[in-house]
């Protein structure tokens, strides 16, 4: 399962349901990861699960989410740069919350 680190601000917004998308640069690194979820090499990938982790430690708070991915512009209030294209991970649901401390 793909694990992506994210900043606390974005983690908390996703956890609260306010943020519905996560963005990743369009590059070979992410292309190769998302291609693993594409049916027989097609695009876009089907719905799949990812882990969004607030930090790099295995013990960091994390969210298991169901997502789809597409290419497009993101929202500036959710961390995207204006007029820049990204892989846009549409968060369909948060399935599991791990090690979240108040």
Backbone torsions as a table, in degrees:
resi	resn	phi	psi	omega
1	UNK	NA	138.6	-178.8
2	UNK	-73.4	129.8	177.7
3	UNK	-116.6	126.3	-178.6
4	UNK	-122.8	127.7	176.4
5	UNK	-77.2	144.2	175.1
6	UNK	-140.1	157.9	179.1
7	UNK	-71.8	154.7	-177.7
8	UNK	-56.2	-41.8	-179.7
9	UNK	-55.4	-48.5	-177.8
10	UNK	-72.1	-38.1	177.0
11	UNK	-56.9	-50.5	-178.4
12	UNK	-63.4	-37.7	179.2
13	UNK	-67.6	-37.2	176.7
14	UNK	-69.0	-43.3	179.3
15	UNK	-58.8	-39.6	-179.4
16	UNK	-77.8	-12.8	-178.4
17	UNK	91.6	-0.9	-178.7
18	UNK	-72.7	-42.1	-178.9
19	UNK	-97.7	126.6	-174.9
20	UNK	-111.4	3.3	-178.6
21	UNK	-141.7	152.5	171.7
22	UNK	-129.6	145.3	-173.2
23	UNK	-116.9	144.0	174.8
24	UNK	-137.0	144.5	179.1
25	UNK	-56.8	145.8	173.0
26	UNK	-83.4	109.2	178.8
27	UNK	-157.3	173.5	-176.8
28	UNK	-62.6	-37.6	-178.6
29	UNK	-57.2	-55.0	-178.0
30	UNK	-72.3	-34.2	177.4
31	UNK	-56.5	-44.9	-178.4
32	UNK	-66.0	-33.1	178.9
33	UNK	-73.1	-43.9	-178.9
34	UNK	-71.6	-29.8	178.5
35	UNK	-60.7	-26.5	179.4
36	UNK	-63.2	-20.7	-177.8
37	UNK	-103.6	3.1	-179.9
38	UNK	-87.3	134.7	179.9
39	UNK	-67.8	119.2	178.1
40	UNK	44.8	44.5	175.1
41	UNK	78.6	2.5	178.9
42	UNK	-76.2	172.8	178.0
43	UNK	-137.5	140.2	5.1
44	UNK	-85.8	165.7	175.9
45	UNK	-61.9	155.6	175.3
46	UNK	-74.2	174.5	175.8
47	UNK	-57.8	137.7	179.5
48	UNK	-151.5	169.1	-179.2
49	UNK	-99.4	143.2	173.1
50	UNK	-135.3	164.6	171.8
51	UNK	-111.5	125.1	171.8
52	UNK	-102.5	119.5	-173.9
53	UNK	-116.0	129.6	177.8
54	UNK	-83.5	77.7	-178.4
55	UNK	125.3	-176.6	-175.2
56	UNK	-107.0	-10.8	-178.8
57	UNK	-76.6	148.3	174.8
58	UNK	-61.3	-24.3	-178.1
59	UNK	-92.3	2.8	179.3
60	UNK	-69.0	151.5	175.6
61	UNK	-56.2	142.6	-178.0
62	UNK	-144.9	157.6	177.3
63	UNK	-126.4	129.7	172.0
64	UNK	-94.3	121.2	-175.0
65	UNK	-124.8	147.2	168.8
66	UNK	-91.9	130.1	-175.9
67	UNK	-138.2	163.1	162.4
68	UNK	-123.0	160.7	-179.8
69	UNK	-128.5	141.6	175.7
70	UNK	-146.8	171.6	176.7
71	UNK	-102.6	134.0	178.9
72	UNK	178.1	-176.2	175.8
73	UNK	-81.4	147.9	175.3
74	UNK	-102.2	177.8	178.6
75	UNK	-95.2	131.1	-178.6
76	UNK	-60.0	-37.7	-179.1
77	UNK	-68.7	-10.8	177.1
78	UNK	-110.6	15.9	172.3
79	UNK	103.6	-1.0	-179.0
80	UNK	-85.2	151.6	174.0
81	UNK	-85.1	145.7	-179.0
82	UNK	-60.8	135.3	175.5
83	UNK	61.6	22.3	177.6
84	UNK	-108.8	139.5	177.6
85	UNK	-91.9	143.8	-178.2
86	UNK	-136.9	167.4	158.1
87	UNK	-77.9	121.0	-178.7
88	UNK	-103.7	113.8	176.6
89	UNK	-89.7	107.8	178.0
90	UNK	-81.8	118.5	-177.9
91	UNK	-84.9	111.0	-179.1
92	UNK	-83.1	-37.9	179.5
93	UNK	-164.0	154.2	171.0
94	UNK	-101.1	116.4	-174.0
95	UNK	-92.9	-29.8	-174.5
96	UNK	-153.4	140.5	178.1
97	UNK	-121.4	128.1	-175.7
98	UNK	-125.5	133.2	172.9
99	UNK	56.0	35.7	176.6
100	UNK	-85.9	121.9	-179.4
101	UNK	-107.2	136.8	179.0
102	UNK	-78.6	NA	NA
